[in-house]
């Protein structure tokens, strides 16, 4: 039987980060301003290490480069997905991401960044930024040059369990008091449009106004999310998004359920509860990959899980 690949997360200290990755998930974090847990990543800026089995101590990028059979012999230079947990103690900058075509030309061949957010926790009156109100590029440029941010930016209320797809070219920002699980293309390219005139070590962080204007889609269009739900006594599986770059499902389990791993790989993150997978104990905050050809697996316990595959 193939081994499950359990991963050691990589943590990032951020100007806007907090300590909920410790208080809610029990991680040992590097500072009280820890903003990101890169939970399943082979990106050079945060390459996760395998915690168990024959590949213990190897990085995920090493497995991608040297054991492509684990991923169904997929083509591509890099492991295609990146899964994060983000803790926003303060507002993140208002930003936008390029698509593959733009990033390849302007960012040394990098992938673009399509991402999605599952809201794990938020303040009672929680909000996020998704979208803008400019009808075309000319109005966009005018509103940006006149710093009419409140008119330009679309803010919407959120609650725990909400889900959003963030296509390239979408103006967006996570706001204070929000914890999310983010599934995205393996890219670290972000164009900062506005940063509330904050200072970091006495200086404003750089903005990327021209590139932002290049890639922002006008007018903004929301993406429809949440598809079919399959349900039985023990398990509910909801399709959150099926896109060109990934399919993301939410699994709610209370009992025992057999499932099939039929993809090139399956990323799994335990968001709540505890239980077992094929007799191995798993709990909130665990992240692992079921490799290609793994076949049937059994989940047991009371858990909420997010899975992703391509």
C-alpha positions as CSV (number, residue, x, y, z in Angstrom):
1,X,0.0,0.0,0.0
2,X,1.2,3.5,-0.8
3,X,2.3,5.8,2.0
4,X,0.4,8.9,3.1
5,X,2.7,11.9,2.9
6,X,2.3,14.0,6.1
7,X,3.8,17.5,5.8
8,X,5.6,19.9,8.2
9,X,4.2,23.4,7.7
10,X,6.3,26.5,7.0
11,X,5.3,29.7,8.9
12,X,5.6,33.3,7.8
13,X,5.8,36.4,10.0
14,X,3.7,39.3,8.6
15,X,3.0,42.9,9.5
16,X,-0.7,41.9,9.8
17,X,-0.3,38.5,11.4
18,X,-1.4,37.3,14.8
19,X,-1.2,34.2,17.1
20,X,-4.3,32.2,16.1
21,X,-2.2,29.6,14.3
22,X,-1.0,28.8,17.8
23,X,-4.2,29.3,19.9
24,X,-6.6,27.7,17.4
25,X,-4.4,25.0,15.7
26,X,-1.7,24.3,18.3
27,X,1.2,25.1,16.0
28,X,4.6,26.3,17.3
29,X,4.8,29.7,15.6
30,X,7.9,31.9,15.2
31,X,6.3,35.1,16.5
32,X,3.1,36.8,17.7
33,X,2.8,38.2,14.2
34,X,2.6,34.9,12.3
35,X,0.3,35.5,9.3
36,X,0.6,32.4,7.2
37,X,1.0,28.6,7.6
38,X,2.1,27.1,4.2
39,X,0.6,23.7,4.9
40,X,1.1,21.9,1.6
41,X,3.7,23.6,-0.5
42,X,6.6,22.9,-2.8
43,X,7.2,26.5,-3.6
44,X,10.8,27.8,-3.2
45,X,9.6,30.4,-0.7
46,X,8.2,27.8,1.6
47,X,9.0,24.2,0.8
48,X,7.3,21.7,3.2
49,X,9.2,18.7,4.6
50,X,7.8,15.1,4.8
51,X,7.3,14.1,8.4
52,X,7.0,10.3,8.0
53,X,7.9,7.1,6.2
54,X,10.4,6.4,3.5
55,X,10.6,10.0,2.4
56,X,10.9,11.5,5.9
57,X,13.1,14.7,5.8
58,X,12.7,15.2,2.1
59,X,11.0,18.3,0.7
60,X,7.8,18.2,-1.4
61,X,9.8,19.8,-4.2
62,X,12.3,16.9,-4.0
63,X,9.5,14.4,-4.4
64,X,8.1,16.3,-7.3
65,X,11.5,16.4,-9.1
66,X,12.6,12.9,-8.3
67,X,9.5,10.8,-7.7
68,X,6.9,12.1,-10.1
69,X,5.2,8.7,-10.0
70,X,3.7,9.8,-6.7
71,X,1.8,12.5,-8.6
72,X,0.6,10.4,-11.5
73,X,3.6,11.5,-13.6
74,X,1.9,14.9,-14.1
75,X,3.8,17.3,-16.3
76,X,5.0,20.7,-15.2
77,X,8.0,22.3,-13.6
78,X,6.5,22.7,-10.2
79,X,4.0,21.0,-7.9
80,X,0.9,22.9,-9.0
81,X,-1.0,23.7,-5.8
82,X,-0.3,25.5,-2.5
83,X,-2.5,25.3,0.6
84,X,-2.3,27.9,3.3
85,X,-3.9,28.9,6.5
86,X,-3.9,32.7,6.9
87,X,-4.5,34.6,10.2
88,X,-5.2,38.2,9.6
89,X,-5.0,40.2,12.9
90,X,-5.0,43.4,10.9
91,X,-6.2,44.2,7.4
92,X,-4.1,42.9,4.5
93,X,-3.2,45.2,1.7
94,X,-5.7,45.5,-1.2
95,X,-4.2,43.5,-4.0
96,X,-4.6,41.7,-7.2
97,X,-2.9,38.7,-8.9
98,X,-1.9,38.1,-12.5
99,X,-2.9,35.2,-14.7
100,X,-0.4,32.6,-16.1
101,X,0.1,34.5,-19.3
102,X,0.9,37.9,-17.7
103,X,3.1,36.3,-15.0
104,X,5.1,34.3,-17.5
105,X,6.0,37.4,-19.4
106,X,6.5,39.9,-16.4
107,X,7.5,37.6,-13.5
108,X,10.3,35.4,-14.9
109,X,8.1,32.6,-16.0
110,X,6.2,32.2,-12.7
111,X,2.7,30.8,-12.6
112,X,-0.2,33.2,-12.2
113,X,-2.3,33.0,-9.1
114,X,-5.9,31.7,-9.0
115,X,-7.0,31.1,-5.4
116,X,-10.0,30.4,-3.2
117,X,-10.8,31.1,0.4
118,X,-12.8,29.0,2.9
119,X,-13.6,31.1,6.0
120,X,-12.5,29.3,9.1
121,X,-13.2,32.1,11.6
122,X,-14.1,35.7,11.6
123,X,-15.3,38.5,13.9
124,X,-19.0,38.9,14.4
125,X,-19.1,41.8,11.9
126,X,-16.4,40.3,9.7
127,X,-15.8,41.6,6.2
128,X,-13.6,41.0,3.2
129,X,-12.8,43.0,0.0
130,X,-13.7,41.3,-3.2
131,X,-14.2,43.3,-6.4
132,X,-14.4,47.0,-7.4
133,X,-16.9,49.5,-8.7
134,X,-15.1,50.8,-11.8
135,X,-17.0,50.3,-15.0
136,X,-13.9,50.3,-17.3
137,X,-10.2,50.8,-17.2
138,X,-10.4,54.6,-17.7
139,X,-12.6,55.0,-14.6
140,X,-10.4,52.6,-12.7
141,X,-7.3,54.7,-13.5
142,X,-9.1,57.9,-12.5
143,X,-10.4,56.5,-9.2
144,X,-6.9,55.2,-8.3
145,X,-5.1,58.4,-9.3
146,X,-7.6,60.4,-7.1
147,X,-7.2,57.9,-4.2
148,X,-11.0,57.3,-4.1
149,X,-10.5,54.0,-2.4
150,X,-13.8,53.9,-0.5
151,X,-15.7,54.4,-3.8
152,X,-13.6,51.9,-5.7
153,X,-13.4,49.0,-3.3
154,X,-16.3,46.5,-2.8
155,X,-16.5,45.3,0.9
156,X,-18.9,42.4,1.8
157,X,-19.9,40.8,5.0
158,X,-18.7,37.2,5.8
159,X,-19.4,34.4,8.3
160,X,-17.7,31.2,9.2
161,X,-18.1,28.6,6.4
162,X,-18.3,31.1,3.5
163,X,-16.3,30.3,0.4
164,X,-15.0,32.6,-2.4
165,X,-13.1,32.0,-5.6
166,X,-10.6,34.7,-6.4
167,X,-9.8,34.7,-10.1
168,X,-6.7,36.6,-11.5
169,X,-7.5,40.2,-12.0
170,X,-9.9,40.3,-9.0
171,X,-9.2,43.1,-6.5
172,X,-9.3,41.5,-3.0
173,X,-8.2,41.7,0.6
174,X,-8.6,39.7,3.8
175,X,-9.6,42.0,6.6
176,X,-8.8,42.0,10.3
177,X,-10.1,39.2,12.6
178,X,-10.3,36.6,9.8
179,X,-8.8,33.1,9.5
180,X,-9.0,31.3,6.2
181,X,-7.9,28.2,4.4
182,X,-6.6,29.2,1.0
183,X,-6.1,26.8,-1.9
184,X,-4.2,28.4,-4.8
185,X,-1.9,27.9,-7.7
186,X,1.8,27.5,-6.6
187,X,2.7,31.1,-7.0
188,X,3.9,33.9,-4.7
189,X,3.1,36.8,-7.1
190,X,1.0,39.6,-5.6
191,X,0.5,43.2,-6.8
192,X,-0.2,45.6,-4.0
193,X,-2.7,48.2,-5.0
194,X,-3.3,50.0,-1.7
195,X,-1.8,49.5,1.8
196,X,-3.7,52.1,3.9
197,X,-0.6,54.2,4.0
198,X,0.9,51.9,6.6
199,X,4.6,51.9,7.6
200,X,6.7,48.8,7.9
201,X,10.0,49.5,9.8
202,X,9.3,53.2,9.2
203,X,8.8,52.9,5.5
204,X,5.7,52.3,3.3
205,X,5.6,48.9,1.6
206,X,6.0,49.1,-2.1
207,X,2.9,49.4,-4.3
208,X,2.5,48.0,-7.8
209,X,0.0,50.4,-9.3
210,X,0.9,50.0,-13.0
211,X,0.9,46.2,-13.0
212,X,-2.3,46.2,-10.9
213,X,-4.0,48.4,-13.5
214,X,-2.7,46.1,-16.3
215,X,-4.3,43.0,-14.8
216,X,-7.5,44.2,-13.0
217,X,-10.6,43.0,-14.8
218,X,-13.2,45.6,-15.6
219,X,-16.0,45.4,-14.8
220,X,-15.7,43.0,-11.9
221,X,-17.7,39.8,-12.1
222,X,-18.3,37.4,-9.2
223,X,-17.6,33.7,-9.6
224,X,-20.3,31.2,-8.8
225,X,-19.2,28.7,-6.2
226,X,-20.6,25.7,-4.3
227,X,-21.8,22.8,-6.4
228,X,-23.4,19.5,-5.6
229,X,-23.5,17.8,-2.2
230,X,-23.4,14.1,-1.6
231,X,-24.6,13.0,1.8
232,X,-25.2,9.9,3.8
233,X,-25.5,9.1,7.6
234,X,-21.8,9.4,8.2
235,X,-20.5,11.8,5.6
236,X,-21.3,14.9,3.7
237,X,-19.1,15.9,0.7
238,X,-19.7,19.4,-0.8
239,X,-18.0,20.6,-4.0
240,X,-16.9,24.1,-3.2
241,X,-15.3,24.9,-6.6
242,X,-14.3,23.1,-9.8
243,X,-12.0,25.2,-11.8
244,X,-9.4,24.9,-14.5
245,X,-6.7,24.8,-11.8
246,X,-8.2,22.8,-8.9
247,X,-11.3,21.1,-7.5
248,X,-11.9,21.8,-3.8
249,X,-14.3,19.8,-1.6
250,X,-15.4,20.1,2.0
251,X,-16.0,16.8,3.9
252,X,-18.0,16.7,7.1
253,X,-17.6,13.3,8.8
254,X,-19.3,11.8,11.9
255,X,-18.7,8.0,11.8
256,X,-16.9,5.8,9.2
257,X,-16.7,6.4,5.5
258,X,-14.8,4.7,2.7
259,X,-13.7,6.9,-0.2
260,X,-11.6,6.5,-3.3
261,X,-8.4,8.4,-4.2
262,X,-8.6,8.4,-8.0
263,X,-6.6,11.6,-8.8
264,X,-3.0,12.3,-9.6
265,X,-2.8,13.4,-5.9
266,X,-5.2,14.5,-3.2
267,X,-4.3,17.3,-0.7
268,X,-6.1,16.9,2.6
269,X,-6.3,19.4,5.5
270,X,-8.1,18.6,8.8
271,X,-9.9,21.8,10.0
272,X,-11.8,20.6,13.0
273,X,-12.0,17.5,15.1
274,X,-10.0,14.3,15.1
275,X,-10.1,10.7,13.9
276,X,-8.2,8.2,11.8
277,X,-7.3,7.6,8.2
278,X,-6.6,3.9,7.5
279,X,-5.8,3.5,11.2
280,X,-3.5,6.5,11.5
281,X,-4.5,9.1,14.0
282,X,-5.2,12.6,12.5
283,X,-6.4,15.8,14.1
284,X,-7.1,19.5,13.5
285,X,-4.1,21.1,11.9
286,X,-2.8,18.0,10.1
287,X,-2.1,18.2,6.4
288,X,-1.2,15.4,4.1
289,X,-1.2,14.1,0.5
290,X,-2.6,10.8,-0.7
291,X,-0.4,10.0,-3.7
292,X,-1.5,8.6,-7.1
293,X,-2.8,5.1,-7.1
294,X,-3.5,5.1,-3.4
295,X,-7.0,3.7,-4.0
296,X,-9.6,3.1,-1.3
297,X,-9.1,4.8,2.1
298,X,-11.2,4.8,5.2
299,X,-11.9,7.9,7.4
300,X,-13.2,7.5,10.9
301,X,-14.1,10.0,13.5
302,X,-15.8,13.4,13.8
303,X,-14.0,15.9,11.5
304,X,-14.3,18.7,9.0
305,X,-11.8,18.4,6.1
306,X,-10.9,20.3,3.0
307,X,-9.5,18.4,0.1
308,X,-8.1,19.5,-3.3
309,X,-6.9,18.0,-6.5
310,X,-6.4,18.9,-10.1
